[in-house]
Amino acid sequence: MSQLGLMLLYIVALGGAWWFFGRKNRERTKKLQEQMNALKAGDHVVTIGGLHGVVHYIDTVDQTVEIDCDGVYLTFERRAIHHVVPTAGENNVPVVDGE
């Protein structure tokens, strides 16, 4: 009987870990989806390749984003945006740590 109890303990522990990590992943996915839905022209973004730029145009039909990188306009898939850089105040200046 003790082997059965130990096996049940392992199953409960693995099930709890699976639920906990799955929940964290769902929360992260939901947050990213909310960021992408709120994406608008003028937002400072970073792509999955590390390119920093400002959103110039969003094509909702093709799910693409045109980004202005110091005068160079590049088109990316919308899902290539890693995150939106938080801005401070009304002048839309990105917040940089250490300044």
PARORO-412660 format. One record per residue (C-alpha): x, y, z; residue in one letter; residue number from 1. Coordinates in pm, whole numbers. Layout:
N
<pt X="X" Y="Y" Z="Z" code="A" pos="NUM"/>
...
//
This chain:
99
<pt X="0" Y="0" Z="0" code="M" pos="1"/>
<pt X="288" Y="238" Z="69" code="S" pos="2"/>
<pt X="410" Y="201" Z="-291" code="Q" pos="3"/>
<pt X="66" Y="298" Z="-415" code="L" pos="4"/>
<pt X="63" Y="600" Z="-184" code="G" pos="5"/>
<pt X="408" Y="706" Z="-304" code="L" pos="6"/>
<pt X="301" Y="668" Z="-666" code="M" pos="7"/>
<pt X="-11" Y="878" Z="-602" code="L" pos="8"/>
<pt X="206" Y="1143" Z="-434" code="L" pos="9"/>
<pt X="428" Y="1159" Z="-745" code="Y" pos="10"/>
<pt X="125" Y="1185" Z="-972" code="I" pos="11"/>
<pt X="-24" Y="1467" Z="-763" code="V" pos="12"/>
<pt X="311" Y="1650" Z="-756" code="A" pos="13"/>
<pt X="355" Y="1620" Z="-1134" code="L" pos="14"/>
<pt X="-5" Y="1724" Z="-1192" code="G" pos="15"/>
<pt X="40" Y="2029" Z="-968" code="G" pos="16"/>
<pt X="361" Y="2131" Z="-1148" code="A" pos="17"/>
<pt X="193" Y="2083" Z="-1487" code="W" pos="18"/>
<pt X="-101" Y="2301" Z="-1379" code="W" pos="19"/>
<pt X="123" Y="2570" Z="-1227" code="F" pos="20"/>
<pt X="353" Y="2605" Z="-1530" code="F" pos="21"/>
<pt X="61" Y="2584" Z="-1771" code="G" pos="22"/>
<pt X="-112" Y="2865" Z="-1584" code="R" pos="23"/>
<pt X="198" Y="3086" Z="-1601" code="K" pos="24"/>
<pt X="228" Y="3020" Z="-1974" code="N" pos="25"/>
<pt X="-139" Y="3107" Z="-2032" code="R" pos="26"/>
<pt X="-98" Y="3433" Z="-1837" code="E" pos="27"/>
<pt X="212" Y="3525" Z="-2039" code="R" pos="28"/>
<pt X="36" Y="3443" Z="-2366" code="T" pos="29"/>
<pt X="-269" Y="3648" Z="-2265" code="K" pos="30"/>
<pt X="-52" Y="3948" Z="-2172" code="K" pos="31"/>
<pt X="134" Y="3931" Z="-2504" code="L" pos="32"/>
<pt X="-194" Y="3904" Z="-2695" code="Q" pos="33"/>
<pt X="-331" Y="4210" Z="-2512" code="E" pos="34"/>
<pt X="-13" Y="4403" Z="-2602" code="Q" pos="35"/>
<pt X="-46" Y="4305" Z="-2969" code="M" pos="36"/>
<pt X="-415" Y="4401" Z="-2977" code="N" pos="37"/>
<pt X="-331" Y="4743" Z="-2828" code="A" pos="38"/>
<pt X="-45" Y="4804" Z="-3074" code="L" pos="39"/>
<pt X="-84" Y="5134" Z="-3260" code="K" pos="40"/>
<pt X="116" Y="5368" Z="-3481" code="A" pos="41"/>
<pt X="376" Y="5559" Z="-3282" code="G" pos="42"/>
<pt X="450" Y="5279" Z="-3034" code="D" pos="43"/>
<pt X="816" Y="5198" Z="-2972" code="H" pos="44"/>
<pt X="871" Y="4824" Z="-3024" code="V" pos="45"/>
<pt X="1145" Y="4562" Z="-3022" code="V" pos="46"/>
<pt X="1131" Y="4274" Z="-3272" code="T" pos="47"/>
<pt X="1226" Y="3915" Z="-3197" code="I" pos="48"/>
<pt X="1554" Y="3988" Z="-3378" code="G" pos="49"/>
<pt X="1634" Y="4276" Z="-3142" code="G" pos="50"/>
<pt X="1556" Y="4559" Z="-3385" code="L" pos="51"/>
<pt X="1423" Y="4872" Z="-3215" code="H" pos="52"/>
<pt X="1186" Y="5103" Z="-3399" code="G" pos="53"/>
<pt X="860" Y="5295" Z="-3407" code="V" pos="54"/>
<pt X="542" Y="5149" Z="-3554" code="V" pos="55"/>
<pt X="453" Y="5346" Z="-3866" code="H" pos="56"/>
<pt X="163" Y="5144" Z="-4009" code="Y" pos="57"/>
<pt X="-35" Y="4833" Z="-3913" code="I" pos="58"/>
<pt X="-203" Y="4619" Z="-4180" code="D" pos="59"/>
<pt X="-476" Y="4422" Z="-4002" code="T" pos="60"/>
<pt X="-567" Y="4221" Z="-4312" code="V" pos="61"/>
<pt X="-218" Y="4083" Z="-4381" code="D" pos="62"/>
<pt X="-118" Y="4095" Z="-4011" code="Q" pos="63"/>
<pt X="195" Y="4298" Z="-4091" code="T" pos="64"/>
<pt X="356" Y="4597" Z="-3922" code="V" pos="65"/>
<pt X="570" Y="4865" Z="-4086" code="E" pos="66"/>
<pt X="842" Y="4988" Z="-3851" code="I" pos="67"/>
<pt X="1046" Y="5308" Z="-3884" code="D" pos="68"/>
<pt X="1406" Y="5243" Z="-3778" code="C" pos="69"/>
<pt X="1582" Y="5582" Z="-3807" code="D" pos="70"/>
<pt X="1429" Y="5656" Z="-4146" code="G" pos="71"/>
<pt X="1445" Y="5300" Z="-4278" code="V" pos="72"/>
<pt X="1096" Y="5149" Z="-4311" code="Y" pos="73"/>
<pt X="1080" Y="4772" Z="-4268" code="L" pos="74"/>
<pt X="778" Y="4543" Z="-4286" code="T" pos="75"/>
<pt X="744" Y="4257" Z="-4038" code="F" pos="76"/>
<pt X="483" Y="3998" Z="-3952" code="E" pos="77"/>
<pt X="285" Y="4119" Z="-3654" code="R" pos="78"/>
<pt X="394" Y="3817" Z="-3453" code="R" pos="79"/>
<pt X="761" Y="3924" Z="-3501" code="A" pos="80"/>
<pt X="709" Y="4199" Z="-3242" code="I" pos="81"/>
<pt X="867" Y="4081" Z="-2918" code="H" pos="82"/>
<pt X="738" Y="4359" Z="-2695" code="H" pos="83"/>
<pt X="625" Y="4718" Z="-2678" code="V" pos="84"/>
<pt X="867" Y="4952" Z="-2499" code="V" pos="85"/>
<pt X="687" Y="5143" Z="-2221" code="P" pos="86"/>
<pt X="677" Y="5519" Z="-2274" code="T" pos="87"/>
<pt X="686" Y="5804" Z="-2024" code="A" pos="88"/>
<pt X="448" Y="6096" Z="-2048" code="G" pos="89"/>
<pt X="272" Y="6249" Z="-2344" code="E" pos="90"/>
<pt X="582" Y="6308" Z="-2557" code="N" pos="91"/>
<pt X="607" Y="5932" Z="-2623" code="N" pos="92"/>
<pt X="971" Y="5901" Z="-2515" code="V" pos="93"/>
<pt X="1077" Y="5543" Z="-2433" code="P" pos="94"/>
<pt X="1171" Y="5473" Z="-2072" code="V" pos="95"/>
<pt X="1537" Y="5368" Z="-2043" code="V" pos="96"/>
<pt X="1676" Y="5221" Z="-1721" code="D" pos="97"/>
<pt X="1975" Y="5400" Z="-1575" code="G" pos="98"/>
<pt X="1896" Y="5747" Z="-1706" code="E" pos="99"/>
//
